[in-house]
């Protein structure tokens, strides 16, 4: 499609939609409700889309005194989960005329120097995952309006904290496996010093401790399939009763556990049951399909962005953790007779 050299203006949009420029500005500034009809608003949005019209944010922001830009700090974009968080956050941001800049923090360490030297000048606020807390201090993001995701509400740096009910997820896994009759457990735990993983370990241990005759081993591993494979092989070779259930901190770790069990000639779920957390696409691609805790990443991102918009507007963000659900598939069964 040929683009003319001149950018479309709000006057072009007004002409295409057959409305006044004032109406265009109301609709695109999201202040039209009660002033123009829903049908008119839709016509204006459609004309703007067809023409590829982008409001001149710079001019508008000078008037508003805001850049309408938010920084989303995540551990690394190698995970489907954080891609979902970004999608949800960006959707809500766009509906409110904000843009989202992504800052993937290198594994575990903040960047050597501040890539946003003028971050405070250029950004209105930050949404950050607790797994990326190091990067946060490095980019001085903790000096801006801040919403923390997945972090301890008691010790949070942020003005608000948005969490998934990860404790309930761990309880659902423990109750499911205990209910099947499992008593010997191996926890393949992410070796990241982060609140979300501490909660998983604590809830699992507490739930199992309440049932007589249970044993729990913990093996820490980097968040990689290879790491989980190595950690599981070492743990399975250790003396003592063999675990009949392996609880993994995420689905990728479960994939490594599958490999370790196969190498030892153990069948899933006949000999050993395995569970994950996240419900990324990999969970249903594994064979047998993985029983896992489904976390709604997009909703997580949406709630994070809504919380930040509330903070910026001086409102109190929505309370309450986001529910999670255990998805039962073929990787869990009662312990075998062996």
C-alpha positions in Angstrom: 0.0 0.0 0.0 1.4 3.4 -1.0 2.0 5.8 1.8 1.8 9.5 1.0 4.7 11.5 2.4 2.5 13.5 4.7 1.2 12.0 7.9 -2.6 11.9 8.2 -3.9 14.6 10.5 -7.0 14.7 12.8 -8.6 16.9 10.0 -8.2 13.9 7.6 -9.8 11.6 10.2 -12.7 14.1 10.8 -13.4 14.3 7.0 -13.2 10.5 6.5 -15.6 10.0 9.4 -17.9 12.9 8.6 -17.5 14.5 12.0 -15.9 17.6 13.5 -12.2 17.7 14.6 -13.4 18.3 18.1 -15.3 15.0 17.9 -12.2 13.2 16.7 -10.2 14.6 19.6 -12.9 13.5 22.1 -13.0 10.0 20.8 -9.2 9.5 20.5 -8.7 11.1 23.9 -11.3 8.6 25.2 -13.5 11.5 26.6 -16.4 10.9 24.2 -18.9 9.0 26.4 -22.1 11.0 26.9 -20.9 13.5 24.3 -21.0 11.6 21.0 -22.7 8.3 20.2 -21.1 4.9 20.3 -21.7 4.5 16.5 -19.9 7.8 15.9 -17.0 6.9 18.1 -16.6 3.6 16.3 -16.7 5.4 12.9 -13.9 7.8 14.1 -11.8 4.9 15.4 -12.2 3.0 12.2 -11.3 6.1 10.1 -8.2 6.6 12.3 -7.2 2.9 11.8 -7.8 3.0 8.0 -5.8 6.2 7.6 -3.0 5.0 10.0 -3.5 8.1 12.0 -1.5 8.4 15.2 -2.4 11.3 17.5 0.6 13.6 18.1 1.4 12.3 21.5 4.3 14.7 22.0 2.0 17.7 21.7 -0.7 16.1 23.8 1.9 15.1 26.5 3.3 18.6 26.7 -0.2 19.7 27.7 -0.7 16.8 30.1 2.8 16.9 31.6 3.1 13.1 31.1 4.9 11.0 28.6 2.2 8.3 28.9 4.9 5.6 28.9 5.3 2.8 31.3 8.4 0.5 31.7 7.7 -3.2 32.2 10.7 -5.0 33.9 10.7 -8.8 33.5 13.4 -11.4 34.1 13.9 -12.4 30.5 11.6 -12.7 27.5 12.6 -16.3 26.9 9.5 -17.3 28.7 6.1 -17.6 27.2 4.7 -16.6 30.6 6.2 -13.1 30.6 5.2 -12.6 27.0 1.6 -13.1 28.2 2.2 -10.6 31.0 3.4 -8.1 28.4 0.4 -8.7 26.1 -2.1 -8.1 28.9 -0.3 -5.0 30.2 0.1 -3.5 26.7 -3.6 -4.1 25.9 -4.8 -2.2 29.0 -2.1 0.5 28.4 -3.3 1.0 24.8 -6.9 1.3 25.9 -5.8 4.2 28.1 -3.5 5.9 25.7 -0.3 4.6 27.3 2.7 2.8 25.7 4.7 0.1 27.3 8.5 -0.2 27.0 9.9 -3.6 27.8 13.1 -4.0 29.8 14.2 -7.7 30.1 16.7 -7.8 32.9 19.7 -10.2 32.4 19.4 -13.3 34.5 19.7 -12.5 38.1 21.9 -9.4 37.7 21.2 -5.8 37.0 22.7 -4.2 33.9 26.2 -2.8 34.2 25.0 0.8 33.6 21.7 2.5 33.4 20.3 2.1 29.9 17.6 4.7 30.8 19.8 7.5 32.1 16.8 9.7 31.7 14.3 7.1 32.9 12.6 9.4 35.4 12.2 12.1 32.8 10.9 9.7 30.1 8.6 7.4 32.1 5.5 7.8 34.1 5.8 4.5 36.0 7.2 1.0 36.3 5.7 -2.4 36.6 8.3 -5.0 37.7 8.4 -8.7 38.5 10.1 -9.5 41.8 12.4 -11.8 39.8 13.9 -8.6 38.2 14.3 -6.6 41.4 18.1 -6.2 40.9 17.5 -4.5 37.6 15.0 -2.3 39.2 17.5 -0.6 41.5 20.0 -0.4 38.7 17.7 1.6 36.5 16.4 3.6 39.5 12.9 2.4 38.7 12.2 2.3 42.4 12.1 6.1 42.4 9.1 6.2 40.0 5.5 5.2 40.7 5.9 1.4 40.9 3.7 -1.7 40.9 5.4 -4.9 41.9 4.2 -8.3 40.4 4.8 -11.5 42.1 6.3 -10.1 45.3 5.9 -10.1 49.0 3.1 -7.6 49.8 4.6 -7.0 53.2 8.1 -6.0 52.0 7.3 -4.5 48.7 9.2 -1.5 47.2 6.1 -0.5 45.2 3.0 1.6 45.8 1.0 -1.5 45.0 1.5 -5.3 44.6 -0.4 -7.6 42.3 -0.1 -11.3 42.9 -1.4 -14.6 41.6 -2.6 -16.8 44.4 0.5 -18.9 44.2 0.1 -20.3 47.7 -3.2 -21.7 46.8 -1.7 -23.3 43.7 1.0 -25.1 45.8 -1.8 -26.3 48.2 -3.9 -27.6 45.3 -0.9 -29.6 44.0 0.0 -31.0 47.4 -3.7 -31.9 48.1 -4.1 -33.6 44.7 -0.9 -35.8 45.2 -1.6 -36.6 48.8 -5.2 -37.5 47.8 -3.8 -40.0 45.3 -1.8 -41.6 48.1 1.7 -40.2 47.5 3.9 -39.9 50.6 7.4 -39.5 49.2 8.0 -36.2 47.4 10.8 -34.5 45.5 10.5 -30.7 45.0 12.5 -29.5 42.0 12.8 -25.9 43.1 14.0 -22.8 41.1 17.2 -21.5 42.6 16.1 -17.9 42.2 15.8 -15.9 45.5 12.3 -14.7 44.8 9.2 -14.5 46.9 7.1 -16.5 44.5 9.4 -19.6 44.8 9.8 -19.2 48.6 6.0 -19.3 48.9 5.8 -22.5 46.8 8.4 -24.3 48.9 6.8 -23.2 52.2 3.3 -24.1 51.3 4.3 -27.5 49.9 6.4 -28.3 53.0 3.6 -27.2 55.4 0.9 -29.2 53.6 3.0 -32.4 53.6 4.1 -31.9 57.2 0.4 -32.1 58.2 0.2 -35.7 57.0 2.0 -38.5 58.9 4.5 -40.6 57.1 5.4 -38.1 54.3 9.0 -37.3 53.2 10.1 -34.3 51.2 13.4 -33.8 49.4 14.3 -30.5 47.7 16.7 -30.1 44.8 17.5 -26.6 43.6 18.2 -25.9 40.0 18.6 -23.1 37.5 15.4 -22.5 35.5 16.5 -24.6 32.5 15.5 -28.1 31.2 19.2 -29.2 31.5 19.4 -27.9 35.1 16.3 -29.8 36.1 17.5 -33.0 34.4 20.8 -32.9 36.3 19.1 -32.0 39.7 16.5 -34.8 39.3 19.1 -37.4 38.3 21.2 -36.6 41.4 18.1 -36.6 43.7 16.8 -39.9 42.3 20.2 -41.5 42.8 20.3 -40.5 46.5 19.8 -43.2 49.2 16.4 -43.4 51.0 12.9 -44.0 49.7 12.4 -43.1 46.0 10.0 -40.2 45.6 6.8 -41.3 43.9 5.8 -37.7 43.1 8.0 -34.9 41.7 6.7 -31.3 42.2 8.3 -28.8 39.8 8.3 -25.0 40.2 7.5 -24.6 36.5 6.6 -26.6 33.4 10.1 -26.2 31.9 11.6 -27.9 34.9 9.1 -30.7 34.6 10.4 -31.4 31.0 13.9 -31.9 32.5 12.4 -34.3 35.1 10.7 -36.3 32.4 14.1 -36.9 30.7 15.7 -37.9 34.0 12.9 -40.4 34.8 13.1 -41.9 31.3 16.9 -42.3 31.6 16.3 -44.3 34.8 13.6 -46.5 33.1 10.8 -45.0 35.2 7.4 -44.5 33.7 5.2 -41.4 34.2 2.7 -41.7 35.9 2.9 -45.5 36.7 6.1 -45.2 38.7 6.4 -41.5 39.3 3.9 -38.6 39.1 5.1 -35.2 37.9 3.5 -31.7 38.3 4.4 -28.2 37.0 3.3 -24.6 37.3 2.3 -22.1 34.5 0.5 -24.2 31.9 2.5 -22.9 29.0 2.1 -24.6 25.6 4.9 -27.0 26.6 2.6 -28.6 29.3 0.3 -30.1 26.7 3.2 -31.0 24.3 4.9 -33.3 26.9 4.0 -36.9 26.8 2.1 -37.8 28.9 0.5 -34.3 29.1 1.5 -32.5 32.3 -0.7 -31.9 35.3 0.0 -28.2 36.2 -1.2 -25.1 37.9 -2.6 -22.7 35.3 -1.5 -19.1 35.8 -3.3 -16.4 33.7 -0.3 -14.4 32.5 -2.4 -12.0 30.4 -4.8 -11.2 33.3 -1.7 -10.8 35.5 -0.3 -8.1 33.1 -3.7 -6.5 32.8 -4.2 -6.2 36.6 -0.6 -4.9 36.9 -1.3 -2.1 34.4 -4.7 -1.3 36.0 -3.0 -1.0 39.4 -0.4 1.4 38.0 -3.0 3.5 36.3 -4.8 3.6 39.7 -1.6 4.7 41.4 -1.0 7.4 38.8 -4.6 8.7 39.3 -4.4 8.6 43.1 -6.9 5.8 43.3 -6.6 2.6 45.4 -5.9 -0.4 43.1 -8.2 -3.5 43.1 -7.5 -5.8 46.0 -7.2 -9.6 46.1 -4.9 -12.2 44.5 -5.7 -13.6 41.1 -7.1 -17.2 41.4 -5.1 -20.1 39.9 -6.3 -23.5 38.9 -4.9 -27.0 38.9 -5.3 -28.6 35.4 -5.4 -32.3 35.7 -3.8 -34.2 32.8 -2.1 -37.6 32.4 1.2 -37.1 34.4 -0.4 -37.9 37.9 -1.8 -41.1 39.2 -1.8 -43.1 42.5 1.8 -44.4 43.3 2.6 -47.8 41.7 3.2 -50.9 43.6 6.9 -50.8 43.0 
